[in-house]
Amino acid sequence: MKLSISQEEFVSGLMSVQNVVSSRTTLPILSNVLLSAAGNRLTLTATDLDVTISKTVEANVESEGSFTIPVKKLLSIAREVGGKLIEMEVSNNQCSIKSGSSAYRVNGLPAEEFPPIPDFSGHTTIQMPQDKVKTMLRRTSFAVSTDENRYVLNGLYLNFKENKLTMVATDGRRLALAEEDVELPGESPMELIVPTKAIQELSRQLGEEGNVKIQITENQVSFGLEEKQGAGSLIVSKLVEGAYPNYKQVIPAESKHRVTLDKEELFHALRRAEIMTSEKANSVKLTFTENNLTFTANSPEVGDSLETMAIKYGGEETSIAFNPEFFIDPLKALEEDEVHFEFTDQLSPGVVKVNHPFLYVIMPMRTS
């Protein structure tokens, strides 16, 4: 294998795949990136056996071949070299790297030792615009559970049914749901739970243009991202095993009150109230009175705060306490200027909606 590649392109390719590599692996090959040169392309692949990422970049390939090198070392070299062009040549399980006045010889392992990438050919392919998938992920993935005891919630639930994709994330205290239309090739619905690590990597890689090709097998999913001039990324992940709980049960069928709020104003009022919360007292109380919303935070060890906001509301006085962080998260993910907040009483969940297929359910906190 012999090739030359621009430093910028090489660093960007390595940055795209290196996050998946674990620093605590017992298998040396899993610390390595697989370099495969063919045509005028270099494909970089890294895996931790659960999630695999490939990134294809442009390169000037003199002789084709493949080899694996420790990814962290390779990235450090690529970042620090003096020249704008990097030349690489492999012989006898060593890779020589030259750029500007720098020269390195790095020991590696044969490509044959690298775990094979699963083959998805022959499986159903679903295509969606990358920007739509990116928006859906931003609006839901923050609500995925981090509690390892509830492993089916440690991922994002995707349901393809009746030409719609529904994405759901919940940690038991809140739930985020987003929907988009999608052309489905078959009649039979498909559901899967994609683990957090794969979702994080997919969010990083998705762009504003081009499509994402989704392919699903019984226990794996692949996301293929088209980019300019034949370059692109591929993310393959094992799925979370198990049945996702019936999320529809926690969405209130109807609420007593609905108010429309300025998103930015609400966001900053919650941020200011959050300052006066503590680990022991981490709730902010929202009190709705006629045309007025009051935010109060009170923690014995910190102090208290009070703030009012003018709103359109004509219902009875109602107070509900929420974890402010849980209320702020969806506001950060939404681009809309206004949000609709629906509520019933202090013991019922609140629902955040926008003029788009999105909803967010947040459980209230009990206050003494």
N, C-alpha and C positions, 0 to 999 in steps of 0.2 A: 504494500500500500504506500502510495506516494502522492502528496497533494499540497496545494497552497491555498490559503484562505485569509480573508481580511480579518484583522484582529477584532474589529467591532462585531462582525457577524459571528465569529467563533465564541466570543464572550457571551453574546446574547443567547446563542444556542445552548451553551453550558449552563447559563443562569436558568434557562427554561426547564432543564431536567434535574438539576442538582438537589432541589428541595426534597425529592422523593427518597434520596439516599440516606439511610440511617447511619449515624456515627457509631452505633453500638452493635453492629452486625458481627456474627461469628464466622460468616462466610466471606472470605476476602473478595470474591467476585462481585458481591453486592455493594462493595465500596467503589466499584469501577463503573465507568461509562463505556458503553459499546460504541465504537466509531465504525461506521460502514460507509465506504466511499464507492460510488458508482455513478457513471454518467458525469454530469457536472454538479453532483449533489453530495453532501455529507450528511448522514443521518446519525444523530446522537441519541442513545437510548439508556435510560437508567431505571432500576426497579428495586422494590423491597419485597417482591413476590406477591404483595397484595395489590399494589398500584404500579403500573408501568407507564413511563412517559417517553415518547419519541419526538424529536424535533428535527426537521429537515431544513438545511440551509444551503446556500450556493457555495460551491468550491471549485477550484481548478484541479481536476483529478488527472494525474499522469498515469498512475497504475491503480486499478481497483483492488479492494481488499477490505478486511475488517480486523479490529484489534480492540482490546480493552485496557484502559488506563485509570488509576485512581482519580475520581472526578474532582475532589477538593484540590489535589496537587495541580491537576491540569488547569483548573480555573485560576488558581493563584499565578501560575506561569503565564497564562494567556492575558491576565490583567496587567501583569507587571512588565512584560517584554517591551523593548524600546521601539520596535518597528511597527509599521501599520499592516505589514503582511507577515503571516506565520507559515513557515514551511515545515512539513512533517513527513517523516519516512520511517517505515517499520521494517526491522530485520532482527531475527534471533530473539524474539520476545522482548525487544527494546524499541522504544520510539524516540527518534532524534527530532528535536524541535529547535528550529532556528528562526530568529527574528531580529533585525537590526544587528547589534553587536552581541546579542545573547545567544547561547547555545546550551541545550540540555539533552541529557539522555535519561529517559524515564523507563523503569521496568514495568511491564504489564503482564497480562494473562491472555492466552489464546481466546479468540472469539467463541470457539466451540464450547467453552465452559460457561458461557453466559446463558441464563435461562431463556428458552425460546418464547417468542411473543405469540400469544394465542391467535389462531386463525378464525376470523369471523366470516369468511366467504360463504355465501349460500344462506346467510341469515338475513332476516328482514332488515331493511334500512329505512330509517325515518330521518327526513331532512328538515331542519329549522334554521331561520336566520340567527347568526351568532348573537347579534345585539339583543334579540328577544330573550334568548336563553340566559344571557348575562344579566338582564334586568330581572328576570324571574329568580335567579339565584340570589341576587342582591336583596330581593324583597323577602326571601324566606330563610336562607341558610343560617342567619344569625340566631334563629330560634331552635336549632338542632341541639339535642341534649348532650351534655358532656359527662353525664353520670354513667359510668361503665357497667353498672349493675342492670341498667335498662338498655341492653345493647341494641334492641330493634329501633330505639329512638336515636341511636348514635349515627344517624344518616338521614339523608333527604329522601322522602317518599315521592316517587314519580308514578303517575297513573295515566296511561294512554288509553283513552276510551272515547268512542263516538266523535272522532276528529277533534279531540281536545286533549291537551296535556295539563294535568293538575299536579302542582308541586306543593308538598306540605312538610312543615317542620314543626316539631313540638318538643318541649322538655317537661310537659305536665303542668307547668304554671302559665304557659302562654302558647299560642299556636299561630303560625303564619301560613297563609295559603295564597297562591297565585295561579292564574289560569291563562292559557293562550290557545288559539286555534292552531291545529296542525293537521296536515293531510296524512292519514294513516293508510298504509297499503292493505291491511286486512281488517276483517270485522271483529276478530277476537281481541278483547282488551288485554293490556299488558301492565303489570305493576312490578315495581322493583324498589329496593332501598339501596341508595348509593352512599357508601361510607364518607364520613367528613373529609378525610384526607384527599380523596379523589375530587370531591366538590371544591375544596380549596384550590387544588391545582387547576381544575377546569375554569374556575373564576379568574385565576391569574392569566390563563392562556387565551380566553375568549376575547375577540376583537369587536369592532363596530361594523365590519363588513364581512361578506362571504357567509357560507352556510356551515352548520355543524351536522355531521352525519352520525346518527346514533344507531348502534347495532347491539342487540341483546341476545344472550344465550341464557341457559337455565341459571347459571351462577356467575356470569360475567357481563360487563357492559363495555362498549368502546365508544369514544367520542372522537371523531376525526374532524379536524379543523382545517379548512382550505385557507391558504394565504396566497399572496401574490406570486406569480411565475412558478407555480408548482411546488413552492415551499409549503410547509404546513406542520401541524402537530397531531399527535395521536395519544390519547390517554385511555388506558385499559385498566379496569378495576374489577376485583372480585366484588360480589354483592353481599350485603348484610343478609344473613339467613333469618327466616322467621316471618311472622305475619304482623303487618303494621296495625296498631289498634284502630278501632272505628273512630276516626277524628270527627265525623259529622255529629257525634253525640255531644261534643262540647261546644258546638256553635249554637248560640241561642237562636231559637226559631223566630222570636221577635223581641224587641226591647220597648220599654215604655217611652223613653225620651230619645231624641236625636238632636244634636247640636252641630252646627258647622263652624269650624275653628280655623283661624289663620295658622298654617303649619309652623312658620318661623316663630311667630309670637308664642305659640304653645311650647315649641321646642326650647326656646331660651328661658321661658318661665320655669319649666321643669328643671333645666340645667341649674338655674339659680337656687331653686328650692333644694335640689340634690346636695348642694354644698353643706346644708345643715343637717344632713342625715349621718348616721354612723352604722357600723356593722350590726349593733344591737337594735337600733331603731332606723330601719332603712325604708321607711314609707313616707310618701307625700300625700296629704289629704286634699282632694279636689271637692270643693263645695259649690254646687250650682244653686244660685238664687236668681231672682228676676233680673235678666239681662246682665248677669255678673257671674264670674267664675273666680273663686278664691283658692289660692295654693297655700297650704300651711305645712311646714316641716318642723318637727320638734324632737330633739333628742337630749335627754338629761345631761349627757357629758359634753355636748357641743353648744347647745342653745336652740333658738328657734327663728323662723322666718315667716313672713306673711306677704303675699303679693296678690293684687287683683287684676282682672282682665275683663274688658267689656265684651259681652257676647250677646247673641240673640237667643233668649231662653225665656219661656213663660210658664214653665211647669213648677211643681212643688219643690221646696228646698230639699236637696239630696246631697249627702256627703259620701264619697267613696275614697278609700286609700289604696294606693298602688305602689309597687316598687318603681321608683322613677326611672331606673336604668331600663326596665322592661318597656316603659312607655316611650322612652327616648329612641330605642333601637329602630322601631319601624319608621319613625319620623326622619331618621338619618338616611334611610333607604329609599324614601319616596321623593319623586321630583315634583309632585303636584303642589300647588300653592295652598290648597285648602284640604282639610280632612274632615270627615263626618265621624262624630263619636256617638255611639249608641249605648245607653245604660238603662237599668231598671231601678236597682237599689244598692245598698252598701254590701250586700252579700252575693249579688249576681255579677257574672263577668261583664266587662266592658268590651265593646267591639269598635275597632278603628276601620273605616272604609274610605275608599277614594272612588272617583268616577272611572273605574277600571276594574277588571276582574281580580280584585285583591281584597283580602280581609285579614284582620289580626285580632285574635281573642286574647284578652289579658285578665287573669284571675285577680280579684281584689284581695287586699290583705286585711286581716282582722285587727282592729285597734281597740285598746282597752277603753 
